[in-house]
Amino acid sequence: MELWLDHLIRTASSLQNTIHIEPILKGFSTDRKFHVILSDGEQRVLRVADREQWEQKKAEFQVLQTLQARKGVKASRPIELGFVEEFAICFMVLSYVAGEDAKDALGNLTAEEQYLIGKEAGRQLALMHTIAAPSEITDWYQRCYEQKHSRYVEAYLACGHSIANADRILGFIDTHAAALRGTPSVFLHDDFHVGNLIVAGRHYAGAIDFNRFDWGDPVHDFTKLAFFSQEISTPFSIGQIDGYHERKGSISEIFWKRYCLYTAMAMFSSFVWTIRVIPQQTREMQERIERISLQHDFFEQLVPDWYKRM
């Protein structure tokens, strides 16, 4: 065992009486993650990051505390946050959400069960979105479209690879980007998909991995549904959309327009990210982008062809 890990187990108050610890290898986070079991059977998650991440980790911990205070939210519970100068690391201890990743679990369930789990996921996401952004958060349109999207388009044009019908997709974005103006900023999980949702006993158990949280338009949290959740389970994805809109009673055209805008913009950011981080999956991402484009007839239609009321 590495010295820093041994030190944490011995000194962190919430890790006393640890009898088993093993790394969690799933995901692309730079955090080092561990599943911890205590002598009383309690399970916890230890996340360790370099000291440069300290301010971000404090903000993440505070957000988790806010979520915990929001009655009904099913998510990792924050337990302890600390900084170890000796090893130049910071750490966070969270409750362990027991169960199986929805990505792995949904395929063993009926379509109706998948739909109901998705519906609860949508309700949970709507509850998270009731947390308003701090007053100092800057304009969403500027951050999302003028800055982030422009930066990724520039990187895409220089990457040496291509997306089918890219000009057509970019044209859709530029034509309709004004629909993002004036959107309220709320808490965003920003990585809400079946790989970060837990299923236990054929029911939704909770959300994990909040390290990418952000503040912005709530519709942006559906981007990962388009890219990842739908290819795993269409019933789940329909359920998430229905559950999210349950109290509203209907799904507005502006929801679908923004959904399409974020999906289209994510084609370029996801493509660039894939080339930079996991280049061996570039072809897979190209195929995913083409599949999503066809579901919208290259954004001639706002509602994807897989969405049907169940």
RATA-V108670 format. One record per pair of residues at least 12 apart in sequence whose ideal C-beta (glycine too) atoms are under 8 Angstrom apart, sorted by the first residue. I is the first residue (numbers start at 0). J is the second residue. If there is no record, write none. Layout:
i:I j:J
i:I j:J
This chain:
i:2 j:86
i:3 j:47
i:3 j:83
i:3 j:86
i:3 j:88
i:4 j:20
i:4 j:33
i:4 j:47
i:6 j:83
i:6 j:85
i:6 j:86
i:7 j:45
i:7 j:47
i:7 j:83
i:7 j:90
i:8 j:20
i:10 j:83
i:11 j:45
i:11 j:79
i:11 j:81
i:11 j:90
i:11 j:92
i:12 j:79
i:13 j:43
i:13 j:78
i:13 j:79
i:13 j:92
i:14 j:35
i:14 j:37
i:14 j:43
i:14 j:45
i:14 j:79
i:14 j:92
i:15 j:37
i:16 j:37
i:16 j:38
i:16 j:39
i:17 j:35
i:17 j:36
i:17 j:37
i:17 j:38
i:18 j:36
i:18 j:37
i:18 j:38
i:19 j:35
i:19 j:36
i:20 j:33
i:20 j:34
i:20 j:35
i:20 j:36
i:20 j:45
i:21 j:33
i:21 j:34
i:22 j:34
i:23 j:44
i:25 j:100
i:25 j:194
i:26 j:194
i:26 j:208
i:27 j:276
i:27 j:277
i:28 j:208
i:28 j:210
i:29 j:48
i:29 j:49
i:29 j:52
i:30 j:46
i:30 j:47
i:30 j:48
i:30 j:210
i:31 j:46
i:31 j:47
i:31 j:48
i:32 j:44
i:32 j:45
i:32 j:46
i:32 j:47
i:33 j:45
i:33 j:46
i:33 j:47
i:34 j:95
i:35 j:92
i:35 j:95
i:42 j:94
i:42 j:95
i:42 j:97
i:43 j:78
i:43 j:92
i:43 j:93
i:43 j:94
i:43 j:95
i:44 j:75
i:44 j:92
i:44 j:93
i:44 j:94
i:44 j:95
i:44 j:207
i:45 j:90
i:45 j:91
i:45 j:92
i:46 j:90
i:46 j:91
i:46 j:92
i:46 j:93
i:46 j:210
i:47 j:88
i:47 j:89
i:47 j:90
i:48 j:88
i:48 j:89
i:48 j:90
i:48 j:91
i:49 j:87
i:49 j:88
i:49 j:89
i:50 j:82
i:50 j:84
i:50 j:87
i:50 j:88
i:50 j:89
i:52 j:89
i:53 j:82
i:53 j:89
i:56 j:80
i:56 j:89
i:56 j:91
i:57 j:80
i:59 j:91
i:59 j:209
i:59 j:210
i:59 j:212
i:60 j:77
i:60 j:80
i:60 j:91
i:62 j:186
i:62 j:209
i:62 j:212
i:63 j:75
i:63 j:76
i:63 j:77
i:63 j:93
i:63 j:209
i:64 j:77
i:65 j:130
i:65 j:186
i:66 j:127
i:66 j:130
i:66 j:186
i:66 j:209
i:69 j:126
i:69 j:127
i:69 j:129
i:69 j:130
i:71 j:126
i:72 j:123
i:72 j:126
i:72 j:127
i:73 j:96
i:73 j:123
i:73 j:203
i:73 j:204
i:73 j:205
i:73 j:206
i:74 j:96
i:74 j:205
i:74 j:206
i:74 j:207
i:74 j:209
i:75 j:93
i:75 j:94
i:75 j:95
i:75 j:96
i:75 j:205
i:75 j:206
i:75 j:207
i:75 j:209
i:76 j:93
i:76 j:94
i:77 j:91
i:77 j:92
i:77 j:93
i:78 j:92
i:78 j:93
i:78 j:94
i:79 j:91
i:79 j:92
i:80 j:92
i:96 j:197
i:96 j:204
i:96 j:205
i:96 j:206
i:96 j:207
i:97 j:197
i:97 j:199
i:97 j:204
i:98 j:197
i:98 j:198
i:98 j:199
i:98 j:200
i:98 j:204
i:98 j:205
i:99 j:197
i:99 j:198
i:99 j:199
i:100 j:193
i:100 j:194
i:100 j:195
i:100 j:196
i:100 j:197
i:100 j:198
i:101 j:116
i:101 j:120
i:101 j:193
i:101 j:194
i:101 j:196
i:101 j:197
i:101 j:198
i:101 j:203
i:101 j:231
i:101 j:232
i:101 j:235
i:102 j:192
i:102 j:193
i:102 j:194
i:102 j:227
i:102 j:231
i:104 j:198
i:105 j:193
i:105 j:198
i:105 j:231
i:105 j:232
i:105 j:235
i:106 j:231
i:106 j:232
i:108 j:198
i:108 j:201
i:110 j:234
i:111 j:234
i:112 j:201
i:113 j:232
i:113 j:234
i:113 j:235
i:113 j:238
i:114 j:234
i:114 j:235
i:114 j:237
i:114 j:238
i:114 j:241
i:114 j:309
i:115 j:202
i:115 j:238
i:116 j:198
i:116 j:201
i:116 j:202
i:116 j:203
i:116 j:235
i:116 j:238
i:117 j:228
i:117 j:232
i:117 j:234
i:117 j:235
i:117 j:236
i:117 j:237
i:117 j:238
i:117 j:239
i:117 j:241
i:117 j:242
i:118 j:238
i:118 j:239
i:118 j:241
i:118 j:242
i:118 j:245
i:119 j:202
i:119 j:203
i:119 j:238
i:119 j:242
i:120 j:191
i:120 j:196
i:120 j:203
i:120 j:206
i:120 j:235
i:120 j:238
i:120 j:239
i:120 j:242
i:121 j:238
i:121 j:239
i:121 j:240
i:121 j:241
i:121 j:242
i:121 j:243
i:121 j:244
i:121 j:245
i:122 j:242
i:122 j:243
i:122 j:245
i:123 j:203
i:123 j:205
i:123 j:206
i:124 j:188
i:124 j:191
i:124 j:220
i:124 j:239
i:124 j:242
i:124 j:243
i:125 j:242
i:125 j:243
i:125 j:245
i:125 j:246
i:127 j:186
i:127 j:188
i:127 j:206
i:128 j:185
i:128 j:186
i:128 j:187
i:128 j:217
i:128 j:220
i:129 j:185
i:130 j:185
i:130 j:186
i:131 j:183
i:131 j:184
i:131 j:185
i:131 j:186
i:132 j:183
i:132 j:184
i:132 j:185
i:132 j:186
i:132 j:214
i:132 j:215
i:133 j:214
i:136 j:184
i:136 j:214
i:139 j:179
i:139 j:182
i:139 j:184
i:139 j:215
i:139 j:216
i:140 j:176
i:140 j:179
i:140 j:180
i:140 j:181
i:140 j:182
i:142 j:215
i:143 j:179
i:143 j:215
i:143 j:216
i:143 j:219
i:143 j:264
i:144 j:176
i:144 j:179
i:144 j:264
i:147 j:264
i:147 j:268
i:148 j:172
i:148 j:264
i:148 j:267
i:148 j:268
i:151 j:264
i:151 j:267
i:151 j:268
i:151 j:271
i:152 j:169
i:152 j:267
i:154 j:271
i:155 j:267
i:155 j:270
i:155 j:271
i:158 j:270
i:158 j:271
i:158 j:274
i:160 j:270
i:160 j:274
i:160 j:281
i:160 j:285
i:162 j:266
i:162 j:267
i:162 j:270
i:162 j:285
i:162 j:288
i:163 j:285
i:163 j:288
i:163 j:289
i:163 j:292
i:164 j:292
i:164 j:297
i:165 j:267
i:167 j:297
i:167 j:298
i:168 j:263
i:168 j:266
i:168 j:292
i:168 j:297
i:168 j:298
i:169 j:267
i:171 j:259
i:171 j:260
i:171 j:263
i:171 j:297
i:171 j:298
i:172 j:260
i:172 j:263
i:172 j:264
i:175 j:256
i:175 j:259
i:175 j:260
i:176 j:260
i:178 j:253
i:178 j:256
i:178 j:257
i:178 j:260
i:179 j:216
i:179 j:257
i:179 j:260
i:182 j:215
i:182 j:216
i:182 j:218
i:182 j:257
i:183 j:216
i:183 j:217
i:184 j:214
i:184 j:215
i:184 j:216
i:185 j:214
i:185 j:215
i:185 j:216
i:185 j:217
i:186 j:212
i:186 j:214
i:187 j:212
i:187 j:213
i:187 j:214
i:187 j:215
i:187 j:217
i:187 j:219
i:187 j:220
i:188 j:206
i:188 j:209
i:188 j:211
i:188 j:212
i:188 j:220
i:189 j:211
i:189 j:212
i:189 j:213
i:189 j:219
i:189 j:220
i:190 j:208
i:190 j:210
i:190 j:211
i:190 j:223
i:191 j:206
i:191 j:220
i:191 j:221
i:191 j:223
i:191 j:224
i:192 j:223
i:192 j:224
i:192 j:226
i:192 j:227
i:192 j:228
i:193 j:227
i:193 j:228
i:193 j:231
i:193 j:232
i:193 j:235
i:194 j:227
i:195 j:207
i:195 j:208
i:216 j:257
i:216 j:261
i:218 j:254
i:218 j:257
i:218 j:258
i:218 j:261
i:219 j:257
i:219 j:261
i:221 j:239
i:221 j:240
i:221 j:243
i:221 j:258
i:221 j:261
i:222 j:261
i:222 j:262
i:222 j:265
i:224 j:236
i:224 j:239
i:224 j:240
i:225 j:258
i:225 j:262
i:225 j:265
i:225 j:291
i:225 j:303
i:226 j:262
i:226 j:265
i:226 j:269
i:226 j:287
i:226 j:291
i:229 j:303
i:229 j:305
i:230 j:287
i:230 j:290
i:233 j:305
i:234 j:309
i:236 j:305
i:236 j:306
i:237 j:305
i:237 j:306
i:237 j:307
i:237 j:308
i:237 j:309
i:238 j:309
i:240 j:306
i:241 j:308
i:241 j:309
i:252 j:301
i:255 j:301
i:255 j:302
i:256 j:301
i:258 j:301
i:259 j:295
i:259 j:298
i:259 j:301
i:262 j:291
i:262 j:295
i:263 j:298
i:266 j:288
i:266 j:291
i:266 j:292
i:269 j:284
i:269 j:288
i:270 j:284
i:270 j:285
i:270 j:288
i:291 j:303
